[in-house]
Amino acid sequence: MPQDKDWLLAVHPEVTRSVYEWAIGYPGLFASEDGYRRRAHFAAMFGILCSPPNSTMDQRLVASKFLMVFALLDDMADADFDVFHQFLTGAGSNRSGEPPSPAYRFYASFLESLASAAGNTRDFEAAFGQECNGVRSKRTSEPSSFEEFQRVRAETVAVVPYVKMWVAMMGIRFSTEQEQLLEELQLLQTVTEIVYLSNDLGSLDREEQEGDLNAIVFLTKRGTRQAAIEAVIGLHDSKLNDYWSHRTSLMERASRDQAAGVFVPFLELLDVNITGNLATMKLLTGRYSDRGKVLVRMRSYDGLVCSVHGM
């Protein structure tokens, strides 16, 4: 679960400062020095509150650096993103004498930090590549259906690469059979949906103005704004129930095989992505204004757990 506000206030300035000092070494990526500071503030908040129990400050710093890279994907102009994507996929590295783009050097610096903390970055890099493909799709085409929207949105919220990054840093390893069980229950996919649905609700006011990819904005084109809000709240709560059901099923099946302990750190990581994301949005009121008070209407994971256990 997320730490309390006193703990957050104690460590957040240190992480923010470290992220800012690293990022400002790559000038021109964000619009201004204030832009670097604001992005570092947001990245550190998410990186701290979405970090699993017993994580170290060094790990939280790496996580926050990744979230600065993720912020850059949103901020880059289309032409700059295309160059970044070419270098990421290898298409840009073959052009004679052309150095990597500033954005790619920024990403490569983060990747060095992750490699130092985790060793093997292969799964993270694959997930981040898929994330960038989703961002490219978002920039170049409009989803024609809500199902297509859901697919693209799930690939642009950064949950999968963020989780893969932490799995590498935590040294979590699963057998082939355990991997198959996780894939069958689709826990990570469900968490990804929960996070982007809550983000879309919390950032609705801003993304309506910016025209960004947002579930409510998309559904409003096919109905009323209020009906879209109700639909997304309902979908979020349904996905939260699915997650708890699948999580419970996993632990029951693993317990029969005396393997429950293998999954606990991974489940704690998934849990904190849900709880930490919502807690961060409620703290970052300048970015997630929630003037319609929709976030408080969503079912919270903590509340769900308490109701199941009769607390």
DAWOSUL-V891691 format. One record per residue. N is the residue number from 1. RES is the residue in one letter. PHI is phi in radians with two decimals (NA if undefined). BURIAL is I if it has 16 or more other ideal C-beta (glycine too) atoms within 10 Angstrom, else O. Layout:
n | res | phi | burial
N | RES | PHI | BURIAL
N | RES | PHI | BURIAL
This chain:
n | res | phi | burial
1 | M | NA | O
2 | P | -1.08 | I
3 | Q | -1.29 | I
4 | D | -1.33 | O
5 | K | -1.16 | O
6 | D | -1.08 | O
7 | W | -1.12 | O
8 | L | -1.05 | I
9 | L | -1.10 | O
10 | A | -1.30 | O
11 | V | -1.79 | O
12 | H | -1.05 | I
13 | P | -1.04 | O
14 | E | -1.14 | O
15 | V | -1.18 | I
16 | T | -1.02 | I
17 | R | -1.08 | O
18 | S | -1.12 | I
19 | V | -1.16 | I
20 | Y | -1.08 | I
21 | E | -1.12 | O
22 | W | -1.22 | I
23 | A | -1.18 | I
24 | I | -1.17 | O
25 | G | -1.22 | O
26 | Y | -2.10 | I
27 | P | -1.17 | O
28 | G | 1.53 | O
29 | L | -1.41 | I
30 | F | -1.95 | I
31 | A | -1.12 | O
32 | S | -2.77 | O
33 | E | -1.06 | O
34 | D | -1.11 | O
35 | G | -1.10 | O
36 | Y | -1.06 | I
37 | R | -1.13 | I
38 | R | -1.14 | I
39 | R | -1.13 | I
40 | A | -1.12 | I
41 | H | -1.07 | I
42 | F | -1.12 | I
43 | A | -1.07 | I
44 | A | -1.16 | I
45 | M | -1.10 | I
46 | F | -1.12 | I
47 | G | -1.08 | I
48 | I | -1.37 | I
49 | L | -1.32 | I
50 | C | -1.79 | I
51 | S | -1.72 | I
52 | P | -1.23 | I
53 | P | -0.98 | O
54 | N | 1.20 | O
55 | S | -1.28 | I
56 | T | -1.61 | O
57 | M | -1.11 | O
58 | D | -1.09 | O
59 | Q | -1.15 | I
60 | R | -1.12 | I
61 | L | -1.16 | I
62 | V | -1.07 | I
63 | A | -1.07 | I
64 | S | -1.19 | I
65 | K | -1.09 | I
66 | F | -1.05 | I
67 | L | -1.20 | I
68 | M | -1.19 | I
69 | V | -1.08 | I
70 | F | -1.08 | I
71 | A | -1.07 | I
72 | L | -1.13 | I
73 | L | -1.01 | I
74 | D | -1.27 | O
75 | D | -1.46 | O
76 | M | -1.16 | I
77 | A | -1.14 | O
78 | D | -0.99 | O
79 | A | -1.12 | O
80 | D | -1.16 | I
81 | F | -1.12 | I
82 | D | -1.06 | I
83 | V | -1.14 | I
84 | F | -1.02 | I
85 | H | -1.13 | I
86 | Q | -1.12 | I
87 | F | -1.19 | I
88 | L | -1.10 | I
89 | T | -1.53 | O
90 | G | 1.66 | O
91 | A | -1.21 | O
92 | G | -1.58 | I
93 | S | -1.40 | O
94 | N | -1.63 | O
95 | R | -1.37 | O
96 | S | -0.98 | O
97 | G | 1.31 | O
98 | E | -1.51 | O
99 | P | -1.30 | O
100 | P | -1.01 | I
101 | S | -1.17 | I
102 | P | -0.97 | I
103 | A | -1.13 | I
104 | Y | -1.21 | I
105 | R | -1.14 | O
106 | F | -1.07 | I
107 | Y | -1.11 | I
108 | A | -1.10 | O
109 | S | -1.12 | O
110 | F | -1.04 | I
111 | L | -1.08 | I
112 | E | -1.11 | O
113 | S | -1.11 | O
114 | L | -1.15 | I
115 | A | -1.08 | O
116 | S | -1.16 | O
117 | A | -1.50 | I
118 | A | -2.17 | I
119 | G | 1.50 | O
120 | N | -1.44 | O
121 | T | -1.96 | I
122 | R | -1.03 | O
123 | D | -1.15 | I
124 | F | -1.09 | I
125 | E | -1.09 | I
126 | A | -1.12 | O
127 | A | -1.18 | I
128 | F | -1.20 | I
129 | G | -1.06 | O
130 | Q | -1.16 | O
131 | E | -1.03 | I
132 | C | -1.16 | I
133 | N | -1.10 | I
134 | G | -1.13 | I
135 | V | -1.09 | I
136 | R | -1.10 | I
137 | S | -1.09 | I
138 | K | -1.07 | I
139 | R | -1.33 | O
140 | T | -1.92 | O
141 | S | -2.63 | O
142 | E | -1.75 | O
143 | P | -1.01 | I
144 | S | -1.62 | O
145 | S | -2.53 | O
146 | F | -1.18 | O
147 | E | -1.10 | O
148 | E | -1.17 | O
149 | F | -0.99 | I
150 | Q | -1.06 | I
151 | R | -1.12 | O
152 | V | -1.15 | I
153 | R | -1.12 | I
154 | A | -1.12 | I
155 | E | -1.59 | I
156 | T | -2.19 | I
157 | V | -1.82 | I
158 | A | 1.28 | I
159 | V | -1.16 | I
160 | V | -1.12 | I
161 | P | -1.12 | I
162 | Y | -1.10 | I
163 | V | -1.17 | I
164 | K | -1.07 | I
165 | M | -1.06 | I
166 | W | -1.19 | I
167 | V | -1.02 | I
168 | A | -1.15 | I
169 | M | -1.19 | I
170 | M | -1.50 | I
171 | G | 1.21 | O
172 | I | -1.33 | O
173 | R | -2.31 | O
174 | F | -2.14 | O
175 | S | -1.29 | O
176 | T | -1.03 | O
177 | E | -1.14 | O
178 | Q | -1.19 | I
179 | E | -1.06 | O
180 | Q | -1.12 | O
181 | L | -1.13 | I
182 | L | -1.10 | I
183 | E | -1.17 | O
184 | E | -1.06 | O
185 | L | -1.46 | I
186 | Q | 0.96 | O
187 | L | -1.13 | I
188 | L | -1.12 | I
189 | Q | -1.09 | I
190 | T | -1.20 | I
191 | V | -1.09 | I
192 | T | -1.01 | I
193 | E | -1.15 | I
194 | I | -1.03 | I
195 | V | -1.17 | I
196 | Y | -1.23 | I
197 | L | -1.17 | I
198 | S | -1.19 | I
199 | N | -1.09 | I
200 | D | -1.15 | I
201 | L | -1.20 | I
202 | G | -1.23 | I
203 | S | -1.83 | I
204 | L | -1.00 | I
205 | D | -1.01 | O
206 | R | -1.23 | O
207 | E | -1.33 | I
208 | E | -1.08 | O
209 | Q | -1.26 | O
210 | E | -1.49 | O
211 | G | 1.25 | O
212 | D | -1.42 | O
213 | L | -1.16 | I
214 | N | -2.67 | I
215 | A | -1.07 | I
216 | I | -1.21 | I
217 | V | -1.03 | I
218 | F | -1.11 | I
219 | L | -1.24 | I
220 | T | -1.13 | I
221 | K | -1.15 | O
222 | R | -2.04 | O
223 | G | -3.09 | O
224 | T | -1.57 | O
225 | R | -1.06 | O
226 | Q | -1.16 | O
227 | A | -1.11 | O
228 | A | -1.14 | I
229 | I | -1.06 | I
230 | E | -1.09 | I
231 | A | -1.12 | O
232 | V | -1.26 | I
233 | I | -1.06 | I
234 | G | -1.08 | O
235 | L | -1.15 | I
236 | H | -1.01 | I
237 | D | -1.14 | I
238 | S | -1.13 | O
239 | K | -1.15 | I
240 | L | -1.12 | I
241 | N | -1.11 | O
242 | D | -1.06 | I
243 | Y | -1.06 | I
244 | W | -1.11 | I
245 | S | -1.10 | O
246 | H | -1.24 | I
247 | R | -1.10 | I
248 | T | -1.09 | O
249 | S | -1.07 | O
250 | L | -1.04 | I
251 | M | -1.16 | O
252 | E | -1.15 | O
253 | R | -1.21 | O
254 | A | -1.21 | I
255 | S | -1.13 | O
256 | R | -1.11 | O
257 | D | -1.69 | O
258 | Q | 0.96 | O
259 | A | -2.16 | I
260 | A | -1.03 | O
261 | G | -1.07 | O
262 | V | -1.15 | O
263 | F | -1.57 | I
264 | V | -1.00 | O
265 | P | -1.05 | I
266 | F | -1.17 | I
267 | L | -1.17 | I
268 | E | -1.10 | O
269 | L | -1.14 | I
270 | L | -1.13 | I
271 | D | -0.97 | I
272 | V | -1.29 | I
273 | N | -1.18 | I
274 | I | -1.31 | I
275 | T | -1.24 | I
276 | G | -1.20 | I
277 | N | -1.08 | I
278 | L | -1.17 | I
279 | A | -1.09 | I
280 | T | -1.16 | I
281 | M | -1.05 | I
282 | K | -1.22 | O
283 | L | -1.48 | I
284 | L | -1.53 | I
285 | T | -1.17 | O
286 | G | -1.23 | O
287 | R | -1.76 | O
288 | Y | -2.06 | I
289 | S | -1.24 | O
290 | D | 0.86 | I
291 | R | -1.10 | O
292 | G | -1.45 | O
293 | K | 1.01 | O
294 | V | -1.47 | I
295 | L | -1.07 | I
296 | V | -1.26 | O
297 | R | -1.51 | O
298 | M | -1.24 | I
299 | R | -1.28 | I
300 | S | -1.60 | I
301 | Y | -1.13 | I
302 | D | -1.03 | I
303 | G | -1.12 | O
304 | L | -1.10 | I
305 | V | -1.06 | O
306 | C | -1.09 | O
307 | S | -1.18 | O
308 | V | -1.13 | O
309 | H | -1.60 | O
310 | G | 1.16 | O
311 | M | -1.60 | O
